[in-house]
Amino acid sequence: MKGLVNVIRTSGLSTISNTIDQIYSEQSEQKDKVIASEWEAKAAAYRIFMNVAKPNSKYIDEDDLMRFLSKEEVDNVLPLFEGAVETGKIKKSSLRNWV
């Protein structure tokens, strides 16, 4: 988990996160988002998936991640998700379970 946090901190993905936070903060007047329940975690996983995966896709593949991360970072991130190393794809359920 520490590795993913470091990857996200040093990548362009944090920029996307900040953009998403800005959109929601304009609506709810909150600047800091904290996931405080299982429902919020599932909602966050859904939003991440919809913003990273190709439209109508059932998984996030390496090409989707390469838009935000370097090859080395993708190689570090995939082992964090169940079954992703073997297939090179992150399923919705794996992302939801990780969050």
N, C-alpha and C positions, 0 to 999 in steps of 0.2 A: 504494500500500500504506500509506503514511504517513497518507493521508486516512482509510482504514478504521480504522486503529488509533485515530486521534483521535476518530472517530465512536463507536467502541465504548467508549472511555474515558469519554466524556461522556454516554453513554446508559444506559438501564436494562439493556442487554444484558450489561454487566459484572456486574450483580447475578445474572443467570441463570448466568453463567459461574462466579461464586463459589459459587452453590448447588450446581452440578454438581461443582465441585472439592471441596466439603465432603462430598458424598455419597461420592465416590471416596476421599477422604482417610480417611474413617472405615473404609473397607474395606482400604485399603492403607497407612495411616499416613503418607502423603506429603501435604505441604501444597502444594508447588510442582510443577506439571506442565510438563514440557519435552518437546516433540516431537523425538525423536531418530532416528526412522527413517521410511521411507516408509509402512510398515505403520501406525505410530502416527498419521501424518498422515491416512491414509485412515479410520482408526477415529474420529479426532476429527471429520472432515468428516461421517461418517455420523451421529455423535451430535448434531452441530449441526443437520443436516438434519432428523433425526427430532424434535428438540425445537422447531424453528421452523415447519416445513411442516405443513399440515393432514394428518390421518391418511390414508394410502393415496394421497397426492399424489406426482406425479413431479417436482414443482418447488416452489420457494418463490416466492410471488407478492408483489406490493407490499402487499397487505392483511396477509399474514403478517408482513412486516417492520414495518408500521405499528403492530403491537402492542408493538414494542420501541423504535421510532425515530420521529422526526418526519418529515414529508414532505420537508423539506430534507435531512435525513440520508439518507433512502432514495434521493433523487435523487443524492446524493454516492456512495452505496455501489454502486448498480447498474452504473455504468460499469466497475467493477473486475472484473466477471464477463463472460465471453465470451457474447455474444448477449443479454444481459439488458436492455440499453438499448432494443433494438428491440421485445422482447416483454413487458418488465416482469416477467419470470420468471427465476429462477435455477435451472438444471437441476442435478441431483445431480452430474453429471460436471463442470460448471463450478465448483461449489463444491469438489469433490475436487481438481481441477487447481489451484485458487487456493491451497488449504491446502498 
